[in-house]
Amino acid sequence: MVSEEDVTYVADLAHLELTAEERARMLKDLNSILAYVERLSQLDTTNVEPMAQVASRYAVAKDATAGKAFAYAMRADELRPSLPHDEAMSNAPQTDGTFFKVPKVIER
Amino acid sequence: MNVEMLTVDAARTAVLEKQTTATELVDAFYRKIEAEDPAIGAYLTLCKERAHRQAVRVDALADKGDALPPLAGVPVAIKDVLTTKGVRTTAGSKILGNFIAPYDATAVARLEAAGAIVLGKTNCDEFAMGSSNENSGFHLVKNPRDHSRVPGGSSGGSAAVVAAGTAVASLGSDTGGSIRQPAAFCGVVGLKPTYGRVSRYGLIAFASSLDHVGPFGKTVKDVALILEHLAGRDPMDSTSANLPVPDYAAAIGQPVKGLHIGVPKEYFGEGLDSEVRAAVEAGIQELAKAGCEIVEVSLPHTQYAIPTYYLIATAEASSNLARFDGVRYGMRAREGKTLTEMYRKTRDAGFGTEVKRRIMLGTYALSAGYYDAYYLKAQKVRSLLARDFDEAFTKVDAIVTPTTPTPAFKLGEKADDPLAMYLADIFTVTANLVGVPGITVPCGKSKEGLPIGMQILGRHFDEAVVLKVAHVVEHALAGAPIQAGS
C-alpha cells in the first residue's frame, strides 16, 4: 500500500529527516497499521456527519451551528495584556533581542 | 509520620490540626523521593524552591491562625506535559529538554491556589504518546508493584508516584487512556473527566479534541477532592464548558440503589484475560448487592474504536507537533544551513521513534488524496461511536468495563510491536473519542499480585454518578485505601 516514495513524500511534508534504517522501519510499520485501519471501510457512513469536536455537542441548543455553539467562549474584541515580549523570547535558541533568528531560507 | 500512607484528606487534616507543618511534610516527601525514586524513575524534575516557598506560605497562614485554603499543604506531582512557570517542562521529550515554561497551566495554578504543593514533574511517554512510559525521551518508569513491569502510559510517572507514596496525588493527561490505564496497572484511582470539564490551557497538546487533564489518587474521594479544584470554565480554553461545578466529594457515599449499570457485551469477549474478567465481575456483583440494576447493553461499533482513534489522534498530533521546529523554543540543531535543513535536523534529533511514527501516520492520513478515506472517514465513525453511547445512556446511568485487557505487562514485551501496543488501549479510547467521563478503580489482583482495574463510564458531566459508583466498588473490594508499596 505505502511505497518508499510515499514515505519520502510524507517525511518531506512533516519536515522529518529519516535515516535509511528509519525509512525501512517506517514503511513496515505504516503498512501494518494502515492494513489494520482498513476495517473502517466496512462501515457505511454515507449519511453520517463527521464529528470533529466533542464540544460542539455541548451547545445550548442542539441544533446550534458552530458559531453559536461556542458563543459563550467569545469575549469583547479589546486589547488585553498577553505574554510579555521578553518572556516569550526567553527560550529562544537564537535572537537579536527583538526577533527570533533563523538560518536563511533558500528557494528550492 | 508515615507519609506514603497519606491521602489528600489525611494530609490536609494533618496540616490543619497542626500534627505537622507543610514544610515538614515537603521535607519528608523529598527524603523519600531521594531514597526511593531512583529505582522507579517517576520524576523528571524536582522543584524544591517552589515547593518550599509554597510550604512557607501555608505555614505562615497556619501560624497566624488564618483559615487555610482547602488543599493546604497537600504535596502533589504534575505530569511533565503541563506547564509550570519557571520550571523545566519537557513533555517527556528531548526536543524540550531545556524548555523553561513561561506560564502555569490552569490546572496547576488552581491546585496551588487551593494550597497544594507541587513537588515536581513526572516522567511520561514523549508528548503523551504511548501506553508503557517506554517512549520517554529520558528514562523508564518501573511499576512500583513489580519493577520488571511497566507502570502503563503515557502518565506512567504520575501513576507511579501515587502507588509508591512519593506524592499524595498527581495530575496526568488522558488522550486514549493515559490516565486510566496506568492507574489500573499501578493499582490506584485515576479519572478522565468529561471533555471540557477541566481546562487544557498549559497542556502541551497531543490531540486537541481528545486530550484531557485529570487526577490520580489513592482513593475515589481523593480524586473527587482534586477534581473540584480543577473543574470549571476557563476563559483561556474556549473548549472548557460553561457549566457549574458540583460538590463531587459529597456525591461519594450517596446511595446507588436503583441506578442502572450497563455491561457492554463487546468489552467482555473471548480475548479478555480470565483474571481480569473475574475481578471486574466481582465488582459488578458488589454493585448488584448495593441495589443497582445490572443491564446488558451493546456498543456495536467498539471494534472500530482503535482504528478511528489512531487516525484522528495522529492527524491532530501531526498538526500540533509542527510547532517544534527549533525556531522559538526547545532544541535547535546547529548543523542546519538553511531553514528547512534546520527544521528537519532539529526534529530528527529531538523526536523519538514513536513520535515520528505517529507524525508520519497522521500526515499521511491528512494528505491530498487520502484525507477522505482516512481522516474524514474516522470522523464519521466517531459520530457512530457517539451514537452508541447516546443510545446506551437512554437505558443505563453508568457503564462498567475492564480498564485494560490484561494486568501490567513486562518492560520490553511490546516495545517492538507498535500495533500490539495500540491494541492495549481497546477499552479506554472510546471515552476520549466520545468525551464521556471515565474512572478506574482497583477491583482485585492477579495470581501474581498485579493490580486489576475496573472502569466506570458516565454521561457527559455526570462525574458525580461515576464517582459514587466507583466508591461502592472501592469500599466493597478494597476496604481501606490502597496501601502504598504493597
Contacts between the chains, C-beta under 8 A, distances in Angstrom:
chain1	res1	chain2	res2	distance
A	2	B	364	7.3
A	6	B	364	7.2
A	7	B	360	7.5
A	9	B	367	7.9
A	10	B	360	5.5
A	10	B	363	5.0
A	10	B	364	5.0
A	10	B	367	6.6
A	11	B	360	6.8
A	13	B	363	5.2
A	13	B	367	6.5
A	14	B	318	6.3
A	14	B	322	7.9
A	14	B	347	7.9
A	14	B	359	5.1
A	14	B	360	6.3
A	14	B	363	4.4
A	15	B	322	7.5
A	15	B	325	6.8
A	15	B	340	7.3
A	15	B	343	4.3
A	15	B	344	5.3
A	15	B	347	5.7
A	16	B	344	6.5
A	16	B	347	5.5
A	16	B	348	6.3
A	16	B	351	7.6
A	16	B	356	5.9
A	16	B	359	6.5
A	16	B	360	7.0
A	17	B	344	3.8
A	17	B	345	6.0
A	17	B	347	7.4
A	17	B	348	4.4
A	18	B	348	7.1
A	18	B	356	7.2
A	22	B	353	7.6
A	22	B	356	7.1
A	25	B	353	7.7
A	26	B	356	7.4
A	26	B	357	6.7
A	26	B	360	5.8
A	29	B	357	5.7
A	29	B	418	5.6
A	30	B	357	7.8
A	30	B	360	6.4
A	30	B	361	6.2
A	30	B	364	6.8
A	32	B	418	7.8
A	32	B	419	5.6
A	33	B	310	6.7
A	33	B	361	6.1
A	33	B	418	6.9
A	33	B	419	6.1
A	33	B	422	7.7
A	34	B	361	7.9
A	34	B	364	7.8
A	36	B	306	7.9
A	36	B	307	6.2
A	36	B	419	6.1
A	37	B	307	3.8
A	37	B	310	6.4
A	37	B	311	5.9
A	37	B	374	7.1
A	37	B	378	7.9
A	38	B	307	7.9
A	39	B	303	7.5
A	39	B	304	6.8
A	39	B	307	6.0
A	40	B	304	6.0
A	40	B	307	5.3
A	40	B	308	6.8
A	40	B	311	7.7
A	40	B	377	5.3
A	40	B	378	6.5
A	40	B	381	5.6
A	41	B	373	7.6
A	41	B	377	7.2
A	43	B	301	7.6
A	43	B	304	6.5
A	43	B	380	8.0
A	43	B	381	6.0
A	43	B	384	6.9
A	45	B	377	6.5
A	45	B	380	3.8
A	45	B	381	6.5
A	45	B	383	7.9
A	45	B	384	7.1
A	48	B	380	4.4
A	48	B	381	7.9
A	48	B	383	5.1
A	48	B	384	6.2
A	49	B	380	7.2
A	49	B	383	5.6
A	50	B	376	5.8
A	50	B	379	3.5
A	50	B	380	5.1
A	50	B	382	7.5
A	50	B	383	6.7
A	51	B	379	5.5
A	51	B	380	7.4
A	51	B	382	4.2
A	51	B	383	4.2
A	51	B	386	6.1
A	52	B	209	6.5
A	52	B	379	5.8
A	53	B	209	5.6
A	53	B	239	7.5
A	54	B	195	4.3
A	54	B	196	7.1
A	54	B	209	6.3
A	54	B	434	6.9
A	54	B	435	3.3
A	55	B	195	6.5
A	55	B	196	5.3
A	55	B	209	8.0
A	55	B	239	4.6
A	55	B	241	7.3
A	55	B	435	7.7
A	57	B	386	7.4
A	57	B	435	7.6
A	57	B	460	7.7
A	58	B	196	6.3
A	58	B	241	5.6
A	58	B	460	7.4
A	70	B	238	6.0
A	72	B	242	4.3
A	73	B	235	8.0
A	73	B	238	3.7
A	73	B	239	7.7
A	73	B	242	7.8
A	75	B	235	6.9
A	83	B	102	6.1
A	83	B	103	6.8
A	87	B	102	4.4
A	87	B	103	7.9
A	88	B	102	6.9
A	88	B	328	7.9
A	90	B	100	6.8
A	90	B	102	6.0
A	91	B	98	7.6
A	91	B	99	5.6
A	91	B	100	6.3
A	91	B	102	7.5
A	91	B	328	7.1
A	91	B	329	3.7
A	91	B	330	6.9
A	92	B	328	6.2
A	92	B	329	6.9
A	93	B	326	6.2
A	93	B	327	7.7
A	93	B	329	7.7
A	93	B	330	7.6
A	93	B	331	7.7
A	93	B	332	3.7
A	94	B	332	7.1
A	100	B	327	5.4
A	100	B	328	5.6
A	102	B	327	5.8
A	102	B	339	5.5
A	102	B	342	6.6
A	103	B	336	5.7
A	103	B	337	6.0
A	103	B	338	5.5
A	103	B	339	5.3
A	103	B	341	7.2
A	103	B	342	5.2
A	104	B	338	6.5
A	104	B	339	6.8
A	105	B	338	6.8
A	105	B	339	4.7
A	105	B	340	7.8
A	106	B	338	4.4
A	106	B	339	7.6
A	106	B	340	7.4
